[in-house]
Amino acid sequence: MFPKFMNGYKWLIDWIEKVEIFIASFLLGIMACIIMMEVVSRYFLNHPFPWVSELTTLLFLYLVFVGIPVMYKQKLLIILEFLFRRLPLRAQQYINLLWEVLIGVFIVFLIVSSYELQELQAHYLLPTLNISFRFFTIPILICGVSILLFNVYVVLTQVKKISGKEEEVLVEGKLEGKGGSES
């Protein structure tokens, strides 16, 4: 039951990551088109659009906060491994688990805080787009939920790895592979 759940959960996380990559690419393309339109309008037609700055700021914010979970999932964030890799494997596993739990706690705090911030910003509007400031904090909430979903998966797999259940399966798989190649 648990491995079946984890496989389904992993599929969900991978699907969310593909959607995030698509959305980030789409936002980058839209942002490039809007900026190009503004440059042409401003310098060739001598008619700038006042809303372009606000809209590109909003799109860039969404692009960043949709991209951060992808970077976290693909382990592309900057980390210092110099001392970490010199520790024994067991110590690395415990430190990694502690680190992921701390990230999870921070992300829960981020989700709650961004929700509270949305309530504060609900009454303020952007001057030219005339939309609520809360649209600036929605991507933080989305980012937090996405990272938290993956973080739970990482913590569960790390606990499984530390408990030795995953290592036994890997050892058996290696033994079966060696037996097949030797005979």
C-alpha positions in Angstrom: 0.0 0.0 0.0 2.7 2.5 1.0 4.9 2.0 -2.1 1.9 2.3 -4.3 1.0 5.6 -2.6 4.5 6.9 -2.9 4.6 6.0 -6.6 1.4 7.9 -7.2 2.6 10.8 -5.0 5.9 10.9 -7.0 3.9 10.9 -10.3 1.8 13.9 -9.0 5.0 15.8 -8.0 6.6 15.1 -11.4 3.4 16.2 -13.2 3.3 19.4 -11.2 7.0 20.0 -12.1 6.2 19.7 -15.8 3.3 22.1 -15.4 5.5 24.6 -13.6 8.2 24.4 -16.3 5.5 25.0 -19.0 4.1 27.9 -17.1 7.5 29.5 -16.5 8.4 29.1 -20.2 5.0 30.6 -21.2 5.4 33.5 -18.8 8.9 34.2 -20.1 7.7 34.3 -23.6 4.7 36.6 -22.8 7.0 38.9 -20.8 9.5 39.1 -23.8 6.6 39.9 -26.2 5.2 42.6 -23.9 8.7 44.2 -23.5 9.3 44.1 -27.2 5.9 45.6 -27.9 6.7 48.4 -25.4 10.1 49.1 -26.9 8.6 49.4 -30.4 5.7 51.5 -29.1 7.9 53.8 -27.1 10.8 54.4 -29.5 9.1 54.0 -32.9 5.6 55.2 -32.4 6.4 57.6 -29.5 3.5 56.2 -27.4 4.5 54.3 -24.3 2.1 52.1 -22.4 1.9 53.0 -18.7 0.8 49.5 -17.6 3.8 47.6 -19.0 6.1 48.1 -16.0 3.5 46.8 -13.5 2.5 43.9 -15.7 6.1 42.8 -16.4 6.9 43.1 -12.7 4.0 40.9 -11.9 4.9 38.3 -14.6 8.5 38.3 -13.5 7.4 37.6 -9.9 5.3 34.7 -11.1 8.1 33.4 -13.3 10.5 33.4 -10.3 8.1 31.8 -7.8 7.0 29.2 -10.3 10.7 28.5 -11.1 11.9 28.1 -7.5 10.1 24.8 -6.8 11.5 23.4 -10.1 15.0 24.3 -9.0 14.4 22.9 -5.6 13.1 19.6 -7.0 16.0 19.3 -9.4 18.5 20.2 -6.7 19.7 23.2 -8.7 19.9 25.6 -5.8 23.3 26.7 -4.5 24.5 24.5 -1.7 27.8 24.1 0.1 29.0 20.5 -0.1 32.6 20.8 0.7 32.3 19.7 4.4 29.1 17.8 3.9 30.6 15.3 1.5 33.4 14.6 3.9 31.1 13.2 6.5 30.2 9.5 6.8 27.1 8.4 4.8 25.0 7.9 7.8 25.7 11.4 9.1 25.0 12.9 5.7 21.6 11.1 5.7 20.7 12.5 9.2 21.8 16.0 8.3 19.9 15.8 5.0 16.8 14.7 6.9 17.2 17.5 9.5 17.7 20.0 6.7 14.6 18.9 4.8 12.5 19.0 8.0 13.7 22.6 8.6 12.9 23.5 5.1 9.4 22.1 5.6 8.9 24.1 8.8 10.0 27.3 7.0 7.7 26.6 4.1 4.7 26.1 6.3 5.6 29.4 8.0 5.9 31.0 4.5 2.5 29.6 3.4 0.8 31.0 6.5 2.5 34.3 6.3 1.8 34.8 2.6 -1.9 34.0 3.3 -1.9 36.7 6.0 -0.2 39.1 3.7 -2.9 38.6 1.1 -5.5 39.6 3.6 -3.6 42.8 4.3 -3.1 43.6 0.6 -6.7 42.9 -0.5 -7.8 46.5 -0.2 -4.9 48.1 -2.2 -4.9 48.3 -6.0 -2.2 48.8 -8.6 -2.5 52.2 -10.0 -2.5 51.5 -13.8 -3.7 47.8 -14.0 -6.4 48.4 -11.3 -5.9 44.9 -9.8 -5.4 44.0 -6.2 -1.9 43.9 -4.7 -2.8 40.4 -3.5 -1.8 39.2 -7.0 1.8 39.9 -5.9 1.6 37.4 -3.0 -0.3 34.6 -4.7 2.9 33.2 -6.4 4.5 33.0 -3.0 1.6 30.8 -1.8 1.7 28.6 -4.9 5.5 28.3 -4.6 5.2 27.3 -0.9 2.6 24.6 -1.6 4.6 23.1 -4.4 7.8 23.0 -2.4 5.9 21.6 0.6 4.5 18.8 -1.5 7.9 17.8 -2.7 9.5 18.3 0.7 7.1 15.8 2.3 8.1 13.3 -0.4 11.8 13.9 0.3 11.3 13.6 4.1 9.4 10.3 3.7 12.0 8.8 1.4 14.8 10.0 3.6 13.2 8.4 6.7 12.8 5.2 4.7 16.4 5.4 3.6 17.6 5.9 7.2 15.4 3.1 8.5 17.2 0.8 6.2 14.2 -0.4 4.3 15.2 1.2 1.0 18.9 0.0 1.4 17.8 -3.6 1.7 15.9 -3.4 -1.5 18.8 -1.8 -3.2 21.2 -4.4 -1.8 18.9 -7.2 -3.0 18.7 -5.5 -6.5 22.5 -5.3 -6.7 22.9 -8.9 -5.6 20.5 -10.1 -8.2 22.2 -8.0 -10.8 25.7 -9.4 -9.9 24.4 -12.9 -9.9 22.9 -12.5 -13.3 26.1 -11.0 -14.8 28.4 -13.6 -13.2 26.6 -16.7 -14.4 
